[in-house]
Amino acid sequence: MSIRVIRPGLLTTIQDLGRYGFQQFGVIVSGAMDPLALRISNLLVGNEHHEAVLEITLSGPSLLFEQETLIAITGADLSAVIDGQAVPLWRPIWVRQGSLLEFGSPLCGCRAYLSVAGGFDVPIVMHSCSTYLRAGLGGIDGRALQSGDVLNLRGASPCASQQMKRMSERGSEHPFVATDWFAGLDLADYADDPTIRVMSGGQYDWFNDESRESFVSQSFSITRQSDRMGYRLAGPTLRFIRPRELISEAVTMGTIQIPPEGQPIILMADRPTTGGYAKIAQVATVDIPVLAQLKPGAKIRFLMISVEEAQGLYRSREAMVRRLGCGISQMNL
C-alpha cells in the first residue's frame, strides 16, 4: 500500500508531534508547525493523534494513490483536487486506487496536513518520525519529498477499514468520496491579521516603558526571513532600560526573543534548544496554530494575558479535542 510522489511541491515533509527527550544533547524537538491541525487530521482517519503526516507548505505536491486509502486534509486551504475535482477539508475522504491528488493556490493559511489511515511507514528516529532538515534527521532520509519517492503506508485501524468499506460502496464511479460531516474547523481560528495572546517573558522587566507599551499597542509584520526555525518580525524597535547581557537559557515554541537590533523573533517548531537573547514574552499554546498558518507579510498584534488565563484556554481546547475524538470514533462505528 503506497503513494507515489509525482511532484514534491515547495516544501513537503514528514512530521509528527516532535522529538522529545533529547534537548539536553542539543537535539531539537522539531515536529509540526500546526500541531492542532496534525492531531485533528489523524483523528479523522482513525489514527493516534501523534501519528506522522505530510506537512505541505504553500505549494503542494502531486501524489498518485497506488491503492485505495482513507485520508484527511486539515490546516490551510491549498486548493486540493483529486482528478480535477475539488476536495473538501477537515473530514475523512476515501480515495480510489489510481487517483491523483494535486494542490493549487493557497486560499487560507500556508500549511496543510495530509494524514492517511494507518500512517506513513517511515523509520522512527529518537522516538519520532519528524523531519529536521538542517540535521538530515527523520522522515525520508532527513529531507523533503522528491519526485519519484514512494510513501509506504501502515495498515489502517479496524475502525478506519470499516469506514473505507462503507465509503467505497458509495463511490464506485468517483475518484473519491468525502463524508457529509466535518470536524475541527471551529477549533482552528485562523486569521490573516490576528491578535496573538502572550504572557510576559523572563526578561520582560528589562525593557523600557516605551518598548513594553509598543509591544502590545502596535502591529508587527512577519518578514521574508522567516522559516520553521522562527519568524522574524518588523515593527517598533524594542530597547532595554540599560545594557544587559543574558546567559543562554532554555527556550520553547512561541518564545519571543529580542536580539540587539530590537526586532522580535518568535521561535517555532525547529527552534534551538537554548537561546541567549532576552525574552520579552511567550506565546500562549492555543495560539501557536494561528501563527503557524501566517505567511510573510502578515501583520500581528500581541495581547498580554496571565499564565492562569493561558492555562485555562489550553484546558478548554484540550477538552474540545477529546470530545471531538470521541465523536469521530462514534461516527465511524
Summary of the structure (lengths in Angstrom):
residues: 333
radius of gyration: 20.6
end to end distance: 23.7
largest distance: 71.1
contacts: 1154
relative contact order: 0.17
helix: 23%
strand: 30%
